[in-house]
Amino acid sequence: MSKRIQDNDEDMREAKSAFNVGGRTTVEDEGMGEFEDPWEDEVESDQEVIIENDDDDDEEGMDLDHANEIEMDQEKEEEDKDVRVYLPGQALEKDEVLEADQSAYEMLHSMNVKWPCLSFDILWDQLGDERCTFPATTYVVTGTQADLSQNNEVLVMKMSQLAKTKNDDGNQSDDESDDEDVDEDPILEYKSMKHMGGVNRIRAMPQRDQQIAATWADTGKVHLWDLAPHIRALDQPGTVIPESAKKPIYTIESHGRCEGFAMDWSETVPGRLLTGDLNGKIYMTTLNTATGAVTPDRVPFVGHQSSIEDLQWSPSEKGVFASCSADQTVRIWDIRSKKRAGLAVKVHTSDVNVISWNKKLPYMLASGSDDGVFSVWDLRQLNQNAANPTPIATFKWHQAAITSIEWHPTDESVLAVAGADDQITLWDFSVEHDAEETLNGTSQRAIVNEAGVEVPPQLMFVHQGQQDVKELHWHRQIPGCVISTAESGFNIFKTISI
């Protein structure tokens, strides 16, 4: 599949998530480092109308106030009639637009960037785990797809003052009272490094004490970067970044001029990096984290008959990894055998674009394909001799290619999926369909969209509003928080469902 972002002559606008259909439109500005104000189009007034009356006029003033309240209630009722819940597949009528239902989010922010970013990664920070308070802060590393090769950059970004989302009525619950005195405008700070060529994929080492990232360039080279000086500069204003820190610490040239998209660092062996290219070759490179020495392996893993689309190290076995390809297969490899995968299974009827290995249940692997189908596999049951292997779950909800898929870092039953149909869906496979489910004694019918597709009970949330979603990641230190990148910019959100 083609993973390039197509050129668009129209002005790029900021992403908005949506579930409601209404008539309001917004206009956003372009520019790196600009967050969207979710309430920028609400009319606010600091002026007060004061009616001075004598005691005899009190009753008349009360009648006037009561009449105004009735009129406002009637206007609100009329507005509510024009708003309805949107399900993917519904056609929008003329002048209808999608608006985010703020009550469905604990947090929702959007950010414009100067150039689209195909890939990003979330960095570990020192702010603590299991963070549930607001405003939130997060660190991200990403790479651009600029108009000219020499205009590309690697960006280390710090997003702070990410406030809790207000409901549509502007009210906050009692547990949000600690945020009332905080400026609601989020802050974006970033440091940049010049990058020759577009960044196809970027991955940071998963170890907490390592701040190294790798970029897959469209020039065929893989660059390693030390992010520590840039993070330090973001946290300590006035810190000068040396020029040497703005260049790669090493460049891997094992793939020649053949570019690729597949890349993954090992969680079990710090410094082990896998990269896969469009020629179907996979190379392993080892970074010695103690000395900084880099050892590229010149002999590739071979076996796929088409481009390598994604790579995932096993979360539990040091020498095992998985790969997927446009040849419609998933393969499981032992690093001691480069000419033959231990398991090779055709799992889809079109290109397999992405895979994700469950970190809590290491026998579970999720895969997403070019035809919009994603499946969950029990590796203990896969047999390469089976003509039609059976997944333990499979869904055809998305109407275009699956572009990103990732298991929740701590909940083994929750999966996030992104598609080229501009949807991000959150799934919980612990939910089972109950045909006899009732509400208040009344039997409940399945929810079906206009295309006739039933909404699966495992589908917890649909996030929309971005155009051409490319990649998503769960935040490991902010439970339930998801960050996504698309042609239209970044979204960072946390739903009430997960």
Secondary structure, DSSP 8 states (H G I E B T S, - for coil): ---S-----S--------SEEES--------TTEE--TTTTS------------GGGHHHHHHHHHHHHHHHHHHHHHHHHT-EE--TT----TT-EEE--GGGEEEEEEEE-SS--SEEEE---SS-SS---SSEEEEEEEE---SSGGG-EEEEEEEEEE-----TTS---GGGGGGTTS--S-EEEEEEEE-SS-EEEEEE-SSTT--EEEEEETTS-EEEEE-HHHHHHHHSTT----GGGGS-SEEE-TTTT--EEEEEE-SSSTTEEEEEETTS-EEEEEE-TTT--EEE--S-B---SS-EEEEEE-SS-TTEEEEEETTSEEEEEETT-SSS-SEEEE--SS-EEEEEE-SSSTTEEEEEETTS-EEEEETTT--TT-SS---SEEE---SS-EEEEEE-SS-TTEEEEEETTSEEEEEETT----TT-EETTEE----B-TTS-B--TTEEEEEE--SSEEEEEE-SSSTTEEEEEETTEEEEEEES--
